[in-house]
């Protein structure tokens, strides 16, 4: 097996040390046994991936002294062979050797991606990365949670302690059957779709077809909050009380999307022509909320939270990203935590997930068409947050010019409002740069506290 040798610069090495050990990075001495190091590889693969550098001492010693690599390439073979028994080179594990001019030996660099399956260390026990720790998954409770996070098992098949009538004689399933499958009966359909176990409904059955799923499964609804701020939401900036949306999944998605859009449409923002209404593409809101409902982890006792701010919408869904999906590959990879739920809601005549697997791509495309910034997808502790930003792709300078084409002057507060820049000093520096180039000029005769700017001699023609 051939392992690439990669030359890195001293600045790259120093930058690496500056990052320090954490959730995605670990340094280990070459003297540590391969068996012990497989714990780190296991932990990375079962979490979000990461990088292990063998031959860089951890600690606070000087930069040069921390590099203590293998004397020759062959000296790293024992580690590589031991790793290959548990983590074969391929789609999820890559190895190379690093060399840095003037520093001793070779550092073995192991890059690990998140895997769709659970990977154990050399003793068979799996580990999970949390911050800079490799935590053993040594109880059935921890292993069950890891299987759910990986999507190996799905809580949608969990049997719910409720009667069959809740899903077999509900208005929700009768309306669904009449409109979409008129030649079948609810009982037969539920059995065929494996939504019943021992005559009792599964969680997927209740979420889809109970008239009031939240009475049976609390915290499976959606909470919508609206804040009068562009900063973090607080009780003082909350507008009214949070709105609770409930109902079977199809109705839940429809009502939540419409409520969110109605609340957003009421937000005034300062634009080039004065106060305007905030506008987000409906498709983006629809896809983000649909994704949150269909791919959430129903084993977590929490609701989907939609938070509306003056400059963004945040949708928080319970559960980490499933399988091998990460925030970096989420637009290319496909993995459904609740495949039965996803498949069956697609049977509605006008399904919320029309293009199965393409929801987030649609949201990104819709934002780009309106020249808004891409959505931000973040994995947090126990949840995933998607943010739609009401921020233009145009630069701050372009937005200032656009404003001055329709208005006589602009000041710092107005510039901050249209650019969504929170810092007064940042806007000052933008004004100084634009003034120096002659694009704008300061209006004479005004005190600093009332400073304003107008078109300059080099103001661009639209």
C-alpha positions in Angstrom: 0.0 0.0 0.0 1.4 3.4 -1.0 0.9 6.4 1.4 1.4 9.9 0.0 4.1 12.1 1.4 3.0 15.7 1.7 5.3 18.7 2.3 3.9 21.4 4.5 5.3 24.8 5.3 6.4 26.0 8.8 3.5 28.6 8.6 1.0 25.8 7.9 2.4 23.8 10.8 2.2 26.8 13.1 -1.4 27.5 12.0 -2.3 23.8 12.8 -1.0 24.2 16.3 -2.8 27.4 16.8 -6.1 25.6 16.1 -5.4 23.4 19.1 -7.1 20.1 20.0 -10.9 20.1 19.9 -13.9 18.3 18.5 -12.3 17.9 15.1 -8.6 17.7 15.9 -6.2 15.7 18.0 -2.4 15.4 18.4 -0.6 12.3 19.6 2.9 11.2 20.3 4.3 8.4 18.1 5.0 6.5 21.3 1.2 6.0 22.0 0.1 2.5 21.1 -1.9 2.1 17.9 -4.7 0.3 19.9 -5.2 3.4 22.0 -5.2 5.6 19.0 -8.0 3.7 17.3 -10.2 5.1 20.0 -9.8 8.5 18.5 -10.5 7.2 15.0 -13.6 5.5 16.3 -14.7 8.6 18.1 -14.3 10.8 15.0 -16.1 8.4 12.7 -19.1 8.1 15.1 -19.4 11.9 15.4 -18.6 14.5 12.8 -15.2 13.3 11.5 -11.9 14.8 12.3 -8.1 14.7 12.0 -5.5 12.8 14.0 -1.8 13.8 13.8 0.6 11.2 15.1 4.1 12.5 15.8 3.1 15.9 17.1 3.3 16.1 20.9 0.4 17.7 22.7 1.1 20.3 25.3 2.5 23.8 25.3 6.1 23.2 24.3 7.7 25.4 21.6 6.5 24.8 18.1 9.7 23.1 16.8 10.0 20.8 19.8 6.4 19.5 19.4 7.2 18.0 16.0 8.6 14.5 16.8 7.8 12.3 13.8 8.7 8.8 12.7 12.4 8.6 11.8 11.7 6.9 8.5 8.6 6.1 6.5 8.7 2.4 7.4 8.5 3.2 11.1 4.9 4.3 10.7 3.9 1.0 9.1 3.0 -0.6 12.4 0.4 2.2 13.1 -1.0 2.1 9.6 -1.4 -1.7 9.5 -3.1 -1.6 12.9 -5.5 1.1 11.8 -6.2 -0.7 8.5 -7.6 -3.7 10.5 -10.4 -1.5 11.8 -10.4 1.5 9.5 -9.5 0.5 5.9 -8.4 3.1 3.5 -11.3 4.2 1.4 -14.2 6.6 1.3 -14.2 7.5 5.0 -10.5 7.1 6.0 -7.5 8.7 4.4 -3.8 8.5 5.5 -0.8 10.5 4.4 2.7 11.4 5.8 3.7 15.0 6.5 7.2 16.4 6.2 8.3 19.8 7.2 11.7 21.2 6.2 14.2 21.3 9.1 11.9 19.3 11.4 12.6 15.7 12.4 10.9 12.7 10.7 7.4 12.1 9.3 4.1 12.9 10.9 1.3 10.4 10.2 -1.9 12.3 9.3 -5.2 10.4 9.6 -8.3 12.1 8.2 -11.6 10.5 9.2 -15.1 11.3 7.8 -18.3 10.6 9.6 -19.4 7.1 8.7 -22.9 5.7 8.2 -22.2 2.8 10.5 -20.9 2.5 14.0 -17.1 1.9 14.1 -15.4 0.4 17.1 -11.9 0.7 18.4 -9.4 -2.2 18.5 -11.1 -3.7 21.5 -14.5 -3.6 19.8 -15.9 -0.8 21.9 -17.2 2.3 20.0 -16.3 5.8 21.1 -17.9 9.2 20.4 -16.1 12.5 20.0 -17.3 15.4 22.2 -15.1 18.5 22.3 -11.6 17.1 22.9 -12.7 13.9 24.5 -13.2 10.3 23.2 -16.2 9.0 25.2 -16.8 5.3 25.4 -20.2 4.2 24.4 -20.3 1.4 27.0 -24.0 1.2 28.0 -27.0 0.1 26.1 -28.6 3.5 26.5 -25.6 5.2 24.9 -25.5 2.6 22.1 -29.2 3.1 21.4 -28.7 6.9 21.2 -25.7 6.4 18.8 -27.8 4.1 16.6 -30.6 6.7 16.5 -28.1 9.5 15.7 -26.5 7.4 12.9 -29.9 6.5 11.5 -29.2 2.8 11.9 -32.5 2.5 13.8 -35.4 5.0 13.6 -37.7 6.0 16.4 -40.5 6.3 13.8 -41.0 2.6 14.3 -41.4 2.9 18.0 -44.8 1.5 19.2 -47.0 4.1 20.8 -49.2 3.3 23.7 -52.5 4.4 22.2 -55.5 2.8 20.6 -55.7 1.8 16.9 -58.8 4.0 16.5 -56.6 7.1 16.9 -55.1 6.4 13.5 -57.6 4.0 11.8 -60.7 6.1 12.3 -59.4 9.6 12.3 -60.5 12.4 10.0 -56.9 12.8 8.9 -56.6 9.2 7.5 -60.1 9.1 6.1 -59.5 12.3 4.2 -56.1 11.0 3.0 -57.6 7.7 1.8 -60.5 9.3 0.0 -58.2 11.7 -1.9 -55.2 9.6 -2.5 -56.0 5.8 -2.1 -59.8 5.5 -2.5 -59.7 1.8 -3.3 -58.3 0.7 0.1 -59.4 0.8 3.8 -57.4 2.5 6.6 -56.8 -0.8 8.5 -55.5 -2.6 5.5 -53.4 0.4 4.4 -51.8 0.8 7.9 -50.9 -3.0 8.0 -49.5 -2.9 4.5 -47.3 0.1 5.3 -46.0 -1.6 8.5 -47.5 1.2 10.6 -48.9 -1.3 13.1 -47.1 -3.6 15.5 -49.3 -6.1 17.4 -52.3 -4.1 16.5 -50.9 -0.9 18.0 -49.8 2.2 16.0 -46.2 3.2 15.5 -44.9 6.8 16.0 -45.0 7.3 12.3 -48.6 6.3 12.1 -49.5 8.8 14.9 -47.5 11.7 13.5 -49.1 11.2 10.0 -52.7 10.2 10.7 -53.8 11.0 14.2 -56.1 14.0 14.3 -54.2 15.4 17.4 -50.8 13.7 17.5 -49.5 16.2 20.1 -52.1 14.9 22.6 -50.5 11.5 22.3 -46.9 12.6 21.6 -46.3 15.9 23.4 -43.6 18.1 21.9 -44.0 17.0 18.3 -45.5 20.3 17.2 -43.9 23.6 16.1 -43.3 26.7 18.2 -43.0 30.0 16.4 -41.5 33.0 18.0 -41.1 36.6 16.7 -38.5 39.0 18.0 -38.2 42.8 17.5 -34.5 42.7 17.1 -31.6 41.5 14.8 -29.6 40.3 17.8 -30.2 37.3 20.0 -33.8 36.9 21.1 -34.8 37.7 24.7 -38.0 37.9 26.6 -37.9 41.7 26.3 -37.7 41.6 22.5 -40.3 38.9 22.1 -43.4 40.1 20.2 -46.5 38.6 21.9 -46.6 35.0 23.0 -45.1 32.1 21.0 -47.5 30.5 18.6 -48.0 26.7 18.9 -48.8 24.8 15.7 -50.2 21.3 16.1 -51.8 18.7 13.9 -50.9 15.7 11.7 -47.6 16.2 9.8 -49.2 17.4 6.5 -51.3 20.0 8.2 -48.5 20.9 10.6 -46.1 21.8 7.8 -48.8 23.7 5.8 -49.9 25.8 8.8 -46.4 26.5 10.1 -45.2 27.7 6.7 -48.3 30.0 6.3 -48.0 31.4 9.8 -44.3 32.0 9.4 -44.8 33.8 6.1 -47.6 35.9 7.5 -45.5 37.0 10.5 -42.5 37.8 8.3 -44.6 39.9 5.9 -45.4 42.2 8.8 -41.8 43.1 9.4 -40.8 46.6 8.1 -37.2 47.1 7.2 -35.4 50.2 5.9 -34.5 50.0 2.2 -33.5 52.3 -0.6 -37.0 53.7 -0.9 -37.8 53.9 2.8 -39.4 51.2 4.9 -40.2 48.1 2.9 -41.5 44.6 3.7 -39.1 41.8 4.4 -39.3 39.3 1.5 -38.1 35.7 1.6 -38.8 33.1 -1.1 -41.7 31.0 0.0 -40.0 27.9 -1.4 -37.1 28.4 1.0 -39.3 28.7 4.1 -41.4 25.8 3.0 -38.4 23.5 2.4 -36.6 24.4 5.6 -39.7 23.7 7.8 -40.6 20.6 5.8 -37.1 19.3 6.3 -37.2 20.0 10.1 -40.5 18.1 10.5 -39.6 15.1 8.4 -36.0 14.6 9.4 -36.1 15.5 13.1 -35.3 12.9 15.8 -38.6 12.0 17.3 -36.9 10.3 20.3 -35.9 13.7 21.6 -38.6 15.4 23.7 -38.6 18.8 22.1 -40.5 20.7 19.4 -39.3 22.2 16.2 -38.6 25.9 16.9 -39.1 28.7 14.3 -37.6 32.0 15.4 -38.3 35.1 13.3 -36.0 38.1 13.7 -35.8 41.4 11.8 -33.0 40.1 9.6 -33.4 36.2 9.6 -35.5 33.2 10.2 -34.0 30.3 12.3 -35.5 26.8 12.2 -34.2 24.5 14.9 -34.9 20.8 14.6 -34.3 18.2 17.3 -31.5 15.7 16.6 -28.1 15.7 15.0 -27.6 15.2 11.3 -28.1 11.4 10.6 -25.9 8.8 9.0 -22.9 10.2 7.2 -24.5 13.6 6.5 -22.5 16.6 7.7 -23.0 20.4 7.3 -20.4 20.3 4.6 -21.9 17.6 2.4 -25.6 18.1 3.2 -26.4 19.3 -0.4 -24.8 16.3 -2.1 -25.6 13.4 0.3 -28.9 11.8 1.0 -29.9 10.0 4.2 -33.4 9.9 5.7 -33.7 9.4 9.5 -37.4 8.7 9.1 -37.7 6.9 5.7 -41.3 5.7 6.3 -42.5 9.1 7.2 -40.8 10.7 4.2 -42.2 8.1 1.8 -45.8 8.1 3.1 -46.2 11.9 3.2 -45.1 11.9 -0.4 -48.2 10.0 -1.2 -50.4 13.1 -0.7 -51.7 14.6 -3.9 -49.7 17.8 -3.2 -46.9 16.5 -1.0 -44.7 19.0 0.9 -41.7 17.0 -0.2 -42.3 17.0 -3.9 -38.7 16.4 -4.9 -37.6 13.9 -2.3 -34.0 14.6 -1.3 -33.8 18.0 -3.0 -35.5 20.2 -0.4 -32.4 22.0 0.8 -31.1 22.5 -2.7 -34.4 24.1 -3.6 -34.1 26.4 -0.6 -30.5 27.5 -1.6 -31.6 28.1 -5.2 -34.6 30.1 -4.2 -32.5 32.4 -2.0 -30.0 32.9 -4.7 -32.7 33.9 -7.2 -33.6 36.8 -4.9 -29.9 37.6 -4.6 -30.0 36.8 -0.9 -27.2 35.0 0.9 -27.2 31.2 1.2 -28.9 29.6 4.1 -26.6 28.6 7.0 -26.8 25.0 8.3 -25.3 24.4 11.8 -25.1 21.3 13.9 -25.5 22.2 17.5 -25.6 20.0 20.7 -28.6 17.8 20.0 -30.1 19.8 17.2 -29.7 21.2 13.7 -30.3 24.9 13.0 -31.1 26.3 9.5 -30.9 30.1 9.1 -32.4 32.1 6.3 -30.7 35.5 6.2 -32.3 38.6 4.8 -29.0 39.8 3.7 -28.2 40.8 0.1 -25.3 39.3 -1.8 -24.4 42.9 -2.8 -21.5 44.5 -0.9 -22.1 47.2 1.7 -20.7 49.8 -0.7 -23.1 48.7 -3.4 -26.0 49.0 -1.0 -25.0 52.5 0.0 -24.8 53.5 -3.7 -28.2 52.0 -4.4 -29.6 54.0 -1.5 -28.1 57.3 -2.7 -29.5 56.8 -6.2 -33.0 57.1 -4.6 -32.2 59.4 -1.6 -30.4 62.7 -1.2 -28.2 61.5 1.7 -27.2 58.7 4.0 -25.9 58.5 7.6 -24.4 55.8 9.7 -27.6 54.5 11.3 -29.3 54.2 7.9 -26.3 52.5 6.4 -26.3 50.0 9.3 -30.0 49.3 8.7 -29.8 48.6 5.0 -26.5 46.6 5.2 -27.4 44.7 8.4 -24.0 45.7 9.8 -24.2 46.0 13.6 -21.0 47.9 14.2 -21.0 51.7 13.9 -17.2 51.7 13.5 -17.4 49.2 10.6 -19.7 51.6 8.7 -17.4 54.5 9.5 -14.5 52.7 7.8 -16.7 51.9 4.8 -17.7 55.6 4.5 -14.0 56.6 4.9 -13.0 54.3 2.1 -15.8 55.5 -0.2 -15.0 59.1 0.6 -11.3 58.6 -0.2 -12.2 57.2 -3.6 -14.6 60.1 -4.3 -17.7 57.9 -4.5 -19.3 59.8 -1.7 -18.6 63.0 0.1 -19.4 64.3 3.5 -22.1 67.0 3.7 -20.3 70.1 4.9 -21.4 72.3 7.9 -22.7 69.5 10.1 -21.6 68.4 13.5 -20.0 64.9 13.9 -23.2 63.6 15.6 -25.3 64.6 12.6 -22.8 63.7 9.9 -24.3 62.8 6.5 -23.0 61.7 3.1 -24.1 62.4 -0.5 -22.9 61.4 -3.9 -19.3 62.3 -4.7 -17.6 63.3 -8.0 -16.8 59.6 -8.8 -20.2 58.2 -7.9 -20.9 55.3 -10.3 -23.6 55.6 -12.9 -26.2 52.9 -12.5 
